[in-house]
């Protein structure tokens, strides 16, 4: 079933999603970003938290403190006048200095692709009868929950320093794991009409099946940065090895019954090839406490067996341009930031243009503790047989606690 059928004919209630177009591939790819990054127009390479250096892989070593960090967001969306709200946790991380201001080792947990959604068809479909079988009507309800996650190990170090120039390196190794649960309820009805000719569904018969997609694989990310007193050039790329998906199919089974140890009726193994991500960025230091940033991001999707993808829809290409500015105040106890972004998402069947404005506030008044807040306003115009308009208002919260260990 193609996603345009879902978009045009289904009533949706959505939880934990970034956009309405999260029904492709394995769901919405999530970003492990702190609000101090998001406030700069969704930058992955730069952040406005210069107290704890938590937002750029190559700069993690710049603090000699142990840091524990997490971030969460609250999303308010309006899609063709339908309102939705959700909340999700973006990541947890722990950073440990190995050598003061020279090398840092870190670990993090975060989702990779995620979709937690209930979808119920709003209209009945009808099957004509024949001499042997009467006509009947049906509708289907879908439940999706979960998706693959990432456990990461990070190393950040100063690669080279000479006079006014500094070269930085960050490496991250990712282990992909986790499962996506899919539950389908298929309801069949006899066709009966009342005296006014209105359809009355009767004699409901329900069929259930549950699918579990279990992921495993490895990934790798590297980030390079070179800078002097005024300028900084930075780039990163991210690839995954071929990821294995073991799909287990349970006929006439609801998820609660799986706790009884039921064996699957069918098992298949799928693979999807490595998606590729690259970021290119430039920062200019206006003054000691002020910077402007520019960044370009490209995501090339994975290829996979279409039978595995949600509703048989393939992953999408993404291009993003980000512009941002930040400044620190009150002797670096506060930071103010803002950004613009333009994101184009597309494949052979879908085209999306997303743009927005971000505002950030960092509060560092308590020693060794920081709070990063970001407010995002944006809209997404989606072309898929019939245009859809999405407007959103998002609030992001990040908390970092630090302490001096191993001194």
Long-range contacts (C-beta under 8 A, 24 or more apart in sequence): 1-311, 1-312, 2-311, 2-312, 2-313, 2-349, 3-311, 3-313, 3-349, 3-350, 3-384, 4-349, 4-384, 4-385, 4-386, 6-119, 6-311, 7-384, 7-385, 7-386, 7-388, 8-385, 8-386, 9-121, 9-122, 9-123, 10-119, 10-120, 10-121, 10-122, 11-119, 11-120, 11-121, 11-122, 12-82, 12-117, 12-118, 12-119, 12-120, 13-84, 13-117, 13-118, 13-119, 13-120, 14-84, 14-86, 14-117, 14-118, 15-86, 15-116, 15-117, 15-118, 16-86, 16-87, 16-88, 16-114, 16-115, 16-116, 16-117, 17-75, 17-86, 17-114, 17-115, 17-116, 17-117, 18-75, 19-352, 19-354, 19-380, 19-390, 20-77, 20-79, 20-380, 20-382, 20-388, 20-390, 21-316, 21-345, 21-350, 21-352, 21-380, 21-382, 21-384, 22-115, 22-117, 23-115, 23-117, 23-310, 23-311, 23-313, 24-309, 24-310, 24-311, 24-313, 24-314, 24-315, 24-316, 24-347, 24-350, 25-113, 25-301, 25-302, 25-304, 25-309, 25-310, 25-313, 25-314, 25-315, 25-316, 26-113, 26-115, 26-147, 26-148, 26-180, 26-213, 26-272, 26-309, 26-310, 26-315, 27-113, 27-114, 27-115, 27-144, 27-147, 27-180, 27-310, 28-113, 28-114, 28-115, 29-112, 29-113, 29-299, 30-88, 30-90, 30-110, 30-111, 30-112, 30-113, 30-114, 31-90, 32-90, 32-91, 32-108, 32-110, 32-150, 33-71, 33-90, 34-69, 34-71, 34-372, 34-398, 34-400, 35-71, 35-360, 35-372, 35-373, 35-374, 35-396, 35-397, 35-398, 36-335, 36-337, 36-360, 36-362, 36-372, 36-374, 36-398, 38-339, 38-358, 38-360, 38-374, 38-376, 38-396, 39-324, 39-326, 39-337, 39-338, 39-339, 39-358, 39-359, 39-360, 39-361, 39-372, 39-374, 39-396, 40-293, 40-322, 40-324, 40-325, 40-326, 40-337, 40-338, 40-339, 40-358, 40-360, 41-295, 41-322, 41-323, 41-324, 41-339, 41-340, 41-341, 41-358, 42-320, 42-322, 42-339, 42-341, 42-343, 42-358, 43-281, 43-293, 43-295, 43-322, 43-324, 43-339, 44-236, 44-279, 44-295, 44-297, 45-223, 45-225, 45-234, 45-235, 45-236, 45-279, 45-281, 45-293, 45-295, 46-234, 46-281, 46-283, 46-291, 46-293, 46-295, 46-324, 48-326, 48-335, 48-337, 48-360, 48-362, 48-372, 49-335, 49-362, 49-364, 49-370, 49-372, 49-400, 50-328, 50-332, 50-335, 51-332, 51-362, 51-364, 51-370, 52-370, 52-400, 52-402, 54-93, 54-95, 54-400, 56-170, 56-223, 56-225, 56-234, 57-154, 57-156, 57-170, 57-171, 57-172, 57-221, 57-223, 57-236, 58-156, 58-168, 58-169, 58-170, 58-223, 58-224, 58-225, 58-234, 58-236, 59-156, 59-168, 59-170, 59-225, 60-95, 60-104, 60-106, 60-154, 60-156, 60-170, 61-97, 61-101, 61-102, 61-103, 61-104, 61-156, 61-157, 61-158, 61-168, 62-101, 63-95, 63-97, 63-101, 63-104, 63-402, 64-97, 64-100, 64-101, 64-404, 64-407, 65-97, 65-368, 65-402, 65-403, 65-404, 65-405, 66-94, 66-95, 66-96, 66-97, 66-402, 66-403, 66-404, 66-405, 66-406, 67-93, 67-94, 67-95, 67-400, 67-401, 67-402, 68-92, 68-93, 68-94, 68-95, 68-400, 68-401, 68-402, 69-93, 69-94, 69-95, 69-398, 69-399, 69-400, 69-401, 70-398, 70-399, 71-372, 71-396, 71-397, 71-398, 71-399, 72-396, 72-397, 72-398, 73-394, 73-395, 73-396, 73-397, 74-394, 74-395, 74-396, 74-397, 75-392, 75-393, 75-394, 76-392, 76-393, 76-394, 77-390, 77-391, 77-392, 77-393, 78-390, 78-391, 78-392, 79-388, 79-389, 79-390, 79-391, 80-388, 80-389, 88-114, 95-154, 96-405, 96-406, 97-405, 97-406, 101-158, 102-157, 102-158, 103-155, 103-156, 103-157, 103-158, 104-154, 104-155, 104-156, 104-157, 105-153, 105-154, 105-155, 106-152, 106-153, 106-154, 106-155, 106-156, 107-151, 107-152, 107-153, 107-154, 108-150, 108-151, 108-152, 108-154, 109-149, 109-150, 109-151, 109-152, 110-149, 110-150, 110-152, 111-147, 111-148, 111-149, 111-150, 112-147, 112-148, 112-149, 112-150, 112-176, 112-178, 113-147, 113-148, 113-180, 114-146, 114-147, 115-144, 115-145, 115-147, 115-180, 115-310, 116-144, 116-145, 116-146, 117-142, 117-143, 117-144, 118-142, 118-143, 118-144, 119-143, 119-144, 124-189, 124-199, 124-201, 126-191, 134-190, 134-191, 135-191, 136-188, 136-189, 136-190, 136-191, 137-188, 137-189, 137-190, 137-191, 137-199, 137-201, 138-186, 138-187, 138-188, 138-189, 139-187, 140-184, 140-185, 140-186, 140-187, 141-184, 141-185, 141-187, 142-182, 142-183, 142-184, 143-181, 143-182, 143-183, 143-184, 143-185, 144-180, 144-181, 144-182, 144-183, 144-310, 145-180, 145-181, 145-183, 146-178, 146-179, 146-180, 146-181, 147-178, 147-180, 148-176, 148-177, 148-178, 148-179, 148-180, 148-215, 148-243, 149-176, 149-177, 149-178, 150-174, 150-175, 150-176, 150-219, 151-175, 151-177, 164-228, 164-229, 165-226, 165-227, 165-228, 166-225, 166-226, 166-227, 166-228, 167-224, 167-225, 167-226, 168-223, 168-224, 168-225, 168-226, 168-227, 169-222, 169-223, 169-224, 169-225, 170-221, 170-222, 170-223, 170-236, 171-220, 171-221, 171-222, 171-223, 172-220, 172-221, 172-222, 172-223, 173-218, 173-219, 173-220, 174-218, 174-219, 174-220, 174-221, 174-240, 175-217, 175-218, 175-219, 176-215, 176-216, 176-217, 176-218, 176-219, 176-240, 176-243, 177-215, 177-216, 178-214, 178-215, 179-212, 179-213, 179-214, 179-215, 180-212, 180-213, 180-215, 181-210, 181-211, 181-212, 181-255, 182-210, 182-211, 182-212, 182-213, 183-208, 183-209, 183-210, 183-211, 183-254, 183-255, 184-208, 184-209, 184-210, 184-211, 207-252, 208-252, 208-253, 208-254, 209-249, 209-250, 209-251, 209-252, 209-253, 210-249, 210-250, 210-253, 210-254, 210-255, 210-258, 211-247, 211-248, 211-249, 211-250, 212-247, 212-248, 212-250, 212-258, 212-264, 213-245, 213-246, 213-247, 213-270, 213-308, 214-245, 214-246, 214-247, 214-248, 215-243, 215-244, 215-245, 216-243, 216-244, 216-246, 217-241, 217-242, 217-243, 217-244, 219-274, 227-283, 229-285, 230-284, 230-285, 231-282, 231-283, 231-284, 231-285, 232-281, 232-282, 232-283, 232-284, 232-285, 233-281, 233-282, 234-279, 234-280, 234-281, 234-282, 234-283, 235-278, 235-279, 235-280, 235-281, 236-277, 236-278, 236-279, 237-276, 237-277, 237-278, 237-279, 238-276, 238-277, 238-278, 239-274, 239-275, 239-276, 239-277, 240-274, 240-275, 240-302, 241-274, 242-271, 242-272, 242-273, 242-274, 243-271, 243-272, 243-274, 243-302, 244-269, 244-270, 244-271, 245-269, 245-270, 245-271, 245-272, 245-308, 247-308, 270-304, 270-305, 270-307, 270-308, 271-304, 271-305, 272-302, 272-303, 272-304, 272-305, 272-308, 273-302, 273-303, 273-304, 274-302, 275-299, 275-300, 275-301, 275-302, 275-315, 276-300, 289-327, 289-328, 289-329, 289-332, 290-325, 290-326, 290-327, 290-328, 291-325, 291-326, 291-327, 292-323, 292-324, 292-325, 293-322, 293-323, 293-324, 293-325, 294-321, 294-322, 294-323, 294-324, 295-320, 295-321, 295-322, 295-323, 295-324, 296-320, 296-321, 296-322, 297-321, 297-322, 301-347, 313-349, 313-350, 314-347, 314-348, 315-347, 316-345, 316-346, 316-347, 316-350, 316-352, 317-345, 317-346, 317-347, 318-343, 318-344, 318-345, 319-343, 319-344, 320-344, 324-358, 326-360, 332-364, 333-363, 333-364, 333-365, 334-361, 334-362, 334-363, 334-364, 334-365, 335-360, 335-361, 335-362, 335-364, 336-360, 336-361, 336-362, 337-361, 337-362, 341-378, 349-384, 350-382, 350-383, 350-384, 351-382, 351-383, 351-384, 352-380, 352-381, 352-382, 352-383, 353-380, 353-381, 354-378, 354-379, 354-380, 354-381, 355-379, 356-392, 368-401, 368-402, 368-403, 369-399, 369-400, 369-401, 369-402, 370-398, 370-399, 370-400, 370-402, 371-397, 371-398, 371-399, 372-396, 372-397, 372-398, 372-399, 372-400, 373-397, 373-398, 374-398
